Amino acid sequence: MEKPSEIELLEQVCKEAKEDGKIVGKHLNLLYEAFGTRFTKAWEALKDGRVKKYIFKPSNRVVWIVIGKERDYLVLGAADFCMCDDFYFRVLDQHIHLCYHLIAQKIADCLGWYDKIEERDELYNSLMAEWKKVTP
């Protein structure tokens, strides 16, 4: 039987964790075996409350942000996209499938482990411009 991809494994763990309402030891082991230090960093982001779900009103547009060490990273979980360097240099080059920001966002989403922040639609463009900035 073929080994599942990183994305398939994470989706399966998230599905089971959501059904159980918690993530258990076997899930942690599977994720660490698959992702190594990327999972460790994602887990730290989750524990430290660095995953944010912005909901803009009244449009209900959703933007995910993971606060990293260098800056805040815009994450589009449904598209498996992140604005971090790891994504550009390792995911797009197909060395890995997910950066730690995406791993954190997906786990946060399935378990509700994120800060929900509501903002007015009028702030959407200015916040997106800030999040999209590439720092040298």
N, C-alpha and C positions, 0 to 999 in steps of 0.2 A: 504494500500500500504506500502511495506517495505521501511524503511528509507535507503537511499544510504550509502554505506561505505564511510569512509574518502577519500579514493582514488577515488572512483566514483564521489563524490562531487567536489573534486579538479579538476578532469578531465573535468567535466561539466562547472565549473566556468571558467577554462582556455579556453575551447572551445568558450564560449560566449564572454569572454574578447578579445580573438583573433579576432573573427568576428567583434566586435565593435571597435577594436583597442585601447581599454582602459578597465580598471577595474573600476566599479562603486560602489556606496554605498551599493546596495543590495548584491553585491559579497563580499564586505568587511564584511558585517554583517553575511552572511552565513559562511564565512571562520572563523570568530572569534567565532561564535556559535559552529562550529565543532571542532576547534583546540585550542581555548583559547589562553593561553600564547605562545604556539608553533607558532600560526599565528602571534602574536605580534612580536616575535623574528624574524620570517621570513620576516615580513614587514620591520622591522628595517634593516635587512641585505640588503634588496632590496633598500631601501631609501639611505643607506650608501654606496652603490656601492660595496658590498662585495661578489657579485656573479661573478665568472670569468669563461669564456669559453676559454680553451686553444685549439688551432688548430695547430697540428704539420704538418710541410711541409717537403717534398712533399706528405707524406702518407695521409694527411687529417684526421688523428686520432684525436678524440675529447675527452677532459678530462674536467670535470666540477669541480670547486673548490669553496667552500663557506668558506670565512674567518670568523672563529668563534672567540670567546673570548680567548680560550686557544691556538688554532693553526688553520692551514688551513685543511679543511676536504675534502677528495676526495668523490665525489658524482657520482654515476652511476644511473642517472635518469631513463633510460630505464629499469633497473633491480630493481628499487626502493631500492637501496642500498646506505648506507653512512658509513663512517669509524668512526663516533662519538660514544661515550659511550651510549648516549640515544638510538641509533639504536641497539647496542648490548644488552643493559639491558632492554629496554622497547619494542622495535619493535620485536626483535626475541622472546621475552617472550609473545608476542601477547597482551600486555597491550595497545599499540597504533599501528597504521599502518604506520605512517610517522613521522620522526623527523623534526625539523624546517629547517634543511639544505635542505632536500628533497623538502619541501613545497616551500622554496625560489627558488630552482633550477627550479622547474616545472613552477612557475609563471614567472620567469625570461625568461625561454625558450619560453613560449608562447607569451610573449609581447616584447621580444628582450631587456629586461632590464638587461643587463650584459655587462661587459667589455670583449671585444674579444681580445685575446692575441695570436699572432702567434709566434711559436717557431720552430726551426729546429728539425728534427727527431733525430739528434744526442743528443739532450738534453732530449729526452723522458725518457730513463731509469733512469737517475740521478734524474730528477724531480719526477718521479713515486716513486722512492726509498725514497725520502724526504717526499712525501705526505703519503706514507704508514707507515711511522714510527709511532710506538705507544709510546706515552710519558707516563712515570710512573706517 
